[in-house]
């Protein structure tokens, strides 16, 4: 028997060169990707307003769960 070796492909993306509006059309994914884009940057304080505004558009978790059960 051969040892099991995981085989997968991965992609590395540099979010710095991508405009915020082009990250995704899905609100939840866009907010997550924007957080990843800015979290370690020294100019994070300048972008907090935009990040918080994106987060404010996200549905409350309980409401999402109820919507999925319908």
C-alpha atoms as one frame of an Amber mdcrd trajectory, in Angstrom:
protein
   0.000   0.000   0.000   1.238   3.489  -0.886   1.198   6.241   1.711  -1.564
   8.740   1.038  -0.215  11.981  -0.401  -2.525  14.936  -0.620  -2.659  16.407
  -4.067  -4.178  19.839  -4.564  -3.657  23.094  -6.385  -3.557  26.439  -4.682
  -3.585  30.011  -5.814  -1.897  32.989  -4.246  -3.526  36.333  -4.829  -2.107
  39.762  -4.076  -5.183  41.729  -2.995  -3.223  44.986  -2.894  -3.528  45.434
  -6.642  -7.262  44.724  -6.736  -9.755  47.549  -6.263 -12.079  47.006  -3.300
 -15.196  46.981  -5.489 -13.666  44.279  -7.697 -12.991  41.823  -4.863 -16.423
  40.189  -5.010 -20.081  40.881  -5.693 -21.049  38.803  -2.626 -21.245  41.078
   0.415 -19.987  38.518   2.934 -17.031  37.445   0.776 -16.166  41.025  -0.137
 -16.102  42.083   3.528 -13.866  39.114   4.397 -11.470  39.759   1.509 -11.262
  43.455   2.364 -10.410  42.563   5.960  -7.642  40.269   4.691  -6.417  42.972
   2.337  -6.021  45.650   5.009  -5.421  43.806   8.284  -1.606  43.969   8.229
  -1.190  47.209   6.300   0.101  50.302   8.064  -2.720  52.344   6.485  -5.410
  50.212   8.153  -6.725  53.159  10.230  -7.436  55.060   6.996  -9.591  52.179
   5.717 -11.461  51.262   8.905 -14.475  53.352   7.922 -14.841  51.453   4.657
 -14.345  48.089   6.363 -16.927  48.883   9.024 -19.386  50.122   6.408 -19.045
  46.835   4.517 -19.555  44.903   7.745 -22.683  46.886   8.546 -24.279  45.545
   5.353 -23.876  41.942   6.507 -27.008  40.236   7.808 -27.146  39.235  11.459
 -26.121  35.583  11.851 -29.448  34.488  13.395 -31.342  36.040  10.501 -29.171
  34.210   7.983 -29.822  30.902   9.767 -33.598  31.500   9.707 -33.485  32.383
   6.015 -31.611  29.177   5.216 -34.189  27.046   7.060 -37.048  28.323   4.867
